[in-house]
Amino acid sequence: MKIEIYGAEWCGYCKKAVSLCESKSMQYEYFNVEDTANLRVLEERMGSKVKTIPQIFKDGQFLPGGFTGLQQELAKN
């Protein structure tokens, strides 16, 4: 399972998502949306402007619910 997290350094839930992945020894990739190129990629993937972060993808598929959605998904496994 590969997790992609789009977030920002100032975002508490983004940090929680990273910590959760690390605590479960999950492979993840973090993209800082304060970098305009990363924000553009995220908005292209979402098909619209993004209003909240973190935005998380599991194995390339959007995972709704941000940090909470990630928590729920990892609890299933």
N, C-alpha and C positions, 0 to 999 in steps of 0.2 A: 504494500500500500504506500503510495506517495502522496504527501500532503503539500499543497502550495498555499502559503499564507500571504495575502496582500494587506499590508498594514503600515503603521507609522510608529516611530520611536516614542511619541508622546501618548500613545493609545494603550490604556491599561488592559483592555480585552485582547489586544494584539499580543502584548507581552504574556498574558495568560495562555493564549493559544500556543505560543512558542514553548513556554514552560511545560505545558501539557504534553506536547510532542516529545520534548526532551525527557520528561519523566517516564514516558512509555517506550523510550528508545526508538521512536518512530523516525523514519526518513522524512525530512521536510525541507522545503525551500522557502525562504522569506524574501519578499519583494517590498521595498519601501516605496510607498506611493507618493512620497514627497519628491521622489525622482520622477520628473514629468514623463520620461519614457516608460517607466513601470506603470504609471497611472493610465497612459494611453493604451497600453497593452491590456490592462484590466478592463477598461471601458469598452474596448473592442470585443473582448471575451464576453462581457455582460450584455453588450448591445445597447448600452445607455450610460448616462452619467452615474457615478457611484456616490451615494449619499452617506453611507455608513461603512465603517471598517471594524473588524477585519472582514475581508471577503476570502472565503476558503474554498479550495478545490481538492477533491479526493480522486486520485487516479484520473485527473483531467476533467472531471465532472464537477459542476458547481454544487457546493454543499450549503443549503440554506441554513440560516440561523447563526452565522458567525461563530463565536466561541462556544455558545450553547449548543449549536448544531454539531460542532466538532466533538464536544464532550459526549453528547448523546450517541453519535456514531461510534466513537471509540468504546463506549460502554457496551455496545452490542457485540463487539469482538472479544 
